[in-house]
Amino acid sequence: MYKAFLKPALFQLDAERAHHFIFDNLKRAYRLPGTASLLRGLYNFQHPGLEREVFGLKFRNPVGLAAGLDKNAVLTDELAALGFGFVEIGTVTPRPQPGNPTPRLFRLPQDEALVNRMGFNNEGATAAAQRLRQRRNRQAIIGGNIGKNKDTPNEQAAQDYVACVEALHEVVDYFVVNVSSPNTPGLRQLQEREPLIQLLQQVQERNRALPQPRPLLLKIAPDLTDSQLDDILLIARETSLSGLVATNTTISRADLRTNATHVDSLGAGGLSGKPLRQRATEVIRYLHQRTNGGLPIIGAGGIHSPQDAQEKLAAGATLVQLYTGFIYEGPALIGRINRALV
């Protein structure tokens, strides 16, 4: 139904406008009696064989929603009803910020891809925490993807990440440190060895001082070289990370079917979707082999089918996340993946 009727109508709208249309109407519909049960009946597939225990958390299934879709924790109940085993909110920053000027989200239908330069637009960590305290559906694990405000100098970035941990630790089950978005100026410089070690040590120190420390993960870019990935693994060990999220969006525009002139006209931004599938899988496989499977990896990037998800898991991912595939394929993709895994 989504691909036959709803998707063609949504794709006539500006991409960000379509996003808000879906969010507003799903929120409104979910309030009606019986909607939650209807969504679960249509999309929610459960089976004991899907359960996973990863970094001390029990996931009802390994298919999650990647950060970027529900930045402000607006639809966590609704998304859990669609069958996601976990929902990652954010990227959240300490203070609200509008993000980059619009338009900033673009579809490449020929490639089943998206280009975004959202720029961590969100209502701030306090607002997200308040919403999560009010959620009713406690089945899905909630991850908190955290970042720094645009106007915070990199030298003070750790303070922003610590502030997010303090605001959200009671209402999320794990944290993901995002230093790999290409849409905040200078952010990816924090992936370099020394600044990253200092940042993660400070965040981990505060996390461990809290009454209930949360698993701390790092989200990495697909554009890193093998030597940079090796550095990431050394840093992960040195700072006792619980896992990695591989990968974020790419700045590459290689091998796209969409006309190059049109792609260039869209400007800067991170590319997600099918063109990222192969590289994301390569990164997962490399990390898995280098650690002998000793470090949990959440695999993301170009998952548009059950076969894509199985590819990530076979490469070494423990869990997988959807974003662009969810936009192009619709909510039925979640159940299709889970059924295939069973």
C-alpha positions in Angstrom: 0.0 0.0 0.0 2.8 2.4 0.8 4.7 1.9 -2.4 1.5 1.8 -4.6 -0.3 4.8 -3.1 1.4 6.8 -0.4 5.0 7.0 -1.7 4.0 8.4 -5.2 2.0 11.2 -3.5 4.8 11.9 -1.0 7.5 12.1 -3.6 5.5 14.9 -5.3 6.3 17.0 -2.2 9.5 18.6 -1.2 11.4 15.9 0.8 11.4 17.7 4.1 7.8 18.8 3.7 6.8 15.1 3.1 8.7 14.2 6.3 6.7 16.6 8.4 3.5 15.5 6.7 4.1 11.9 7.7 5.1 12.7 11.2 2.1 15.0 11.9 -0.4 12.5 10.5 1.1 9.4 12.0 1.1 11.2 15.4 -2.5 12.2 14.9 -3.7 8.8 13.7 -1.9 7.0 16.6 -4.1 8.8 19.1 -7.2 7.2 17.6 -8.5 4.1 19.4 -7.3 0.9 17.8 -4.5 2.5 15.6 -1.7 1.1 17.7 -3.1 -2.5 17.5 -3.7 -2.0 13.7 -0.1 -1.0 13.1 1.2 -3.9 15.1 -1.1 -6.3 13.3 0.0 -5.0 9.9 3.8 -4.6 10.4 5.0 -6.0 13.7 6.6 -9.4 13.4 7.9 -11.1 16.5 9.7 -14.3 17.0 12.0 -15.6 19.8 14.7 -16.3 17.2 15.0 -12.6 16.5 16.0 -11.6 20.0 19.5 -10.4 20.5 21.5 -9.5 23.7 24.1 -6.9 22.8 26.2 -4.7 25.1 24.0 -5.8 28.0 20.7 -4.9 26.4 18.0 -7.3 25.2 16.7 -6.3 21.7 13.4 -7.9 20.6 14.7 -8.0 17.1 17.9 -6.7 15.3 16.3 -4.1 13.0 16.4 -0.6 14.2 15.8 2.9 13.0 18.9 5.0 12.4 19.3 8.5 13.8 18.2 11.4 11.7 14.6 10.5 11.1 13.2 11.1 14.6 15.5 13.8 15.7 13.3 15.1 18.6 11.9 11.8 20.0 8.4 12.7 18.6 7.4 9.2 17.3 9.2 6.6 19.4 5.9 4.8 20.3 4.6 4.9 16.8 7.9 3.6 15.3 8.1 0.8 17.8 4.5 -0.2 16.8 5.8 -0.5 13.2 8.1 -3.3 14.4 11.5 -1.7 15.0 13.5 -3.5 17.6 15.2 -0.2 18.6 14.9 3.5 17.7 17.8 5.9 17.7 16.8 9.5 18.2 18.8 12.5 17.3 21.2 13.8 16.5 20.5 15.8 19.7 22.5 18.8 20.8 22.5 20.5 24.2 20.8 23.6 22.9 18.1 23.9 20.3 19.3 24.9 16.8 17.6 25.4 13.5 20.1 23.6 11.3 21.2 24.7 7.9 19.1 26.8 5.5 16.4 25.1 3.4 16.2 23.3 1.1 18.5 20.8 2.7 17.1 17.4 1.9 16.9 16.0 -1.6 15.9 12.7 -3.2 17.8 10.9 -6.0 15.1 8.4 -7.1 17.2 6.9 -9.8 19.7 5.9 -7.2 17.2 5.3 -4.4 19.3 7.7 -2.4 19.1 10.9 -0.4 21.4 13.9 0.0 21.0 15.8 3.2 22.7 18.8 4.9 20.3 19.1 7.8 22.9 20.3 10.2 21.7 18.8 13.5 18.4 20.7 13.4 16.7 19.7 16.7 14.9 21.1 19.7 17.6 20.3 22.2 18.4 17.6 24.7 16.0 18.8 27.3 13.0 18.7 25.0 13.9 15.2 23.8 14.2 14.0 27.4 10.8 15.4 28.3 9.2 13.5 25.4 10.9 10.2 26.2 9.7 10.4 29.8 6.1 10.5 28.5 6.3 7.6 26.1 4.0 4.7 26.6 5.5 1.9 24.5 8.5 0.5 26.5 9.1 -2.4 24.1 11.7 -0.8 21.9 15.2 0.0 23.0 15.9 3.8 22.7 19.3 5.0 21.6 20.5 8.6 22.0 22.6 10.0 19.2 24.4 13.0 20.5 26.4 15.9 18.9 27.7 19.4 19.5 26.1 22.7 18.7 27.3 24.3 15.5 28.6 27.4 17.4 30.6 25.3 19.9 34.3 25.3 19.1 35.8 21.8 18.7 38.1 22.5 21.7 34.9 22.7 23.8 33.0 19.9 22.0 33.3 17.4 24.9 31.3 19.8 27.1 28.4 19.5 24.7 28.5 15.7 24.5 28.7 15.5 28.3 25.7 17.9 28.6 23.7 15.6 26.3 24.6 12.5 28.4 23.5 14.3 31.6 20.2 15.3 30.0 19.3 12.0 28.4 20.9 9.2 30.5 17.7 8.5 32.4 15.5 8.1 29.3 17.8 6.3 26.7 19.3 2.8 26.8 22.6 3.6 25.0 24.4 6.6 23.6 26.0 7.1 20.2 28.7 9.8 19.8 28.3 11.4 16.4 31.5 13.1 15.1 31.0 11.8 11.6 28.3 14.0 10.1 29.6 16.0 7.2 27.0 18.8 7.8 28.4 20.6 10.8 31.5 22.6 9.9 34.7 21.0 11.3 32.9 18.2 13.1 34.7 15.4 11.2 38.0 16.8 12.5 37.0 15.3 15.8 37.5 11.9 14.3 41.3 12.4 14.4 43.1 10.4 17.0 44.0 12.8 19.7 40.8 15.0 19.8 38.7 11.9 19.6 40.5 10.2 22.5 40.1 13.3 24.6 36.4 13.7 23.8 35.5 10.1 24.4 37.5 9.9 27.7 35.6 12.9 29.0 32.2 11.6 27.9 33.0 8.1 29.3 34.2 9.6 32.6 30.9 11.4 33.1 28.9 8.5 31.9 30.5 6.1 34.4 29.9 8.6 37.2 26.1 8.4 36.7 24.0 6.0 38.7 23.3 3.9 35.6 26.1 4.2 33.1 24.9 3.5 29.5 26.7 1.7 26.7 28.6 4.2 24.7 29.1 3.8 21.0 30.8 5.8 18.3 29.3 6.5 14.8 31.9 6.5 12.1 32.1 7.8 8.5 32.3 5.5 5.5 35.0 7.7 4.0 37.8 6.7 6.5 40.8 4.8 5.2 41.9 1.5 6.6 44.6 3.2 8.7 42.0 5.6 10.1 39.8 2.6 10.9 42.7 1.0 12.7 43.0 4.2 14.8 39.3 4.0 15.5 39.7 0.5 16.9 42.6 1.5 19.1 40.6 4.4 20.4 37.6 2.2 21.0 39.7 -0.1 23.1 41.5 2.7 25.0 38.2 4.4 25.9 36.2 1.2 26.5 33.6 1.8 23.9 30.7 -0.7 23.9 30.5 -0.7 20.1 30.5 1.1 16.8 27.9 2.3 14.3 29.1 1.8 10.8 28.4 3.9 8.9 27.2 7.5 8.6 26.5 9.2 5.2 29.2 9.7 2.7 30.6 12.8 0.9 31.3 10.7 -2.2 29.3 11.1 -5.3 30.9 8.2 -7.2 29.0 5.9 -9.6 25.6 7.6 -9.3 23.0 7.1 -12.0 21.5 10.5 -11.5 22.8 13.2 -13.9 26.0 14.6 -12.5 25.0 18.2 -13.3 21.8 17.8 -11.3 23.7 16.2 -8.4 26.2 19.1 -8.4 23.4 21.6 -8.3 22.1 20.1 -5.0 25.3 21.2 -3.3 27.1 19.8 -0.3 25.6 17.1 2.0 25.8 13.5 3.1 24.7 10.8 0.7 22.7 7.9 2.0 20.9 4.9 0.4 21.7 2.2 -2.1 25.0 3.8 -3.4 26.4 3.5 0.2 25.6 -0.2 0.6 28.8 -1.7 -0.7 31.2 0.7 1.1 29.3 0.4 4.4 29.5 -3.4 4.2 33.2 -3.2 3.5 33.8 -1.1 6.6 31.8 -3.5 8.7 33.7 -6.5 7.4 37.0 -4.8 8.0 36.2 -3.8 11.5 34.8 -7.3 12.3 37.9 -9.1 11.0 40.3 -6.8 12.7 38.6 -7.4 16.1 37.8 -11.1 15.5 34.2 -10.2 16.2 35.0 -8.8 19.6 33.4 -5.4 19.2 29.6 -5.2 18.5 28.8 -3.3 15.3 25.5 -1.7 14.3 25.4 -1.9 10.5 23.8 1.0 8.6 24.0 2.1 5.0 22.0 1.1 1.9 19.7 -1.5 3.5 16.7 -1.6 1.1 15.9 -5.3 1.2 16.2 -8.4 3.5 19.2 -9.5 1.4 20.9 -6.2 2.2 20.3 -6.7 5.9 21.6 -10.2 5.7 24.7 -9.0 3.9 25.5 -6.6 6.8 25.0 -9.3 9.4 27.1 -11.8 7.4 29.9 -9.2 7.2 29.9 -8.9 11.0 27.2 -6.6 12.1 25.3 -7.6 15.3 22.3 -5.3 14.6 21.2 -3.2 11.6 19.6 0.2 11.1 17.3 1.6 8.4 16.9 5.1 7.2 16.8 5.8 3.5 15.6 2.2 2.7 12.7 2.9 5.1 11.8 6.0 3.1 11.9 4.2 -0.3 10.4 0.8 0.8 8.1 1.8 3.6 7.3 0.2 6.9 6.7 -3.3 5.4 10.5 -3.6 5.0 11.0 -4.1 8.8 8.8 -7.2 8.9 10.2 -8.5 5.6 13.7 -8.4 7.0 12.7 -10.0 10.3 10.8 -12.8 8.5 13.8 -13.5 6.3 16.1 -13.7 9.3 13.8 -16.2 11.0 
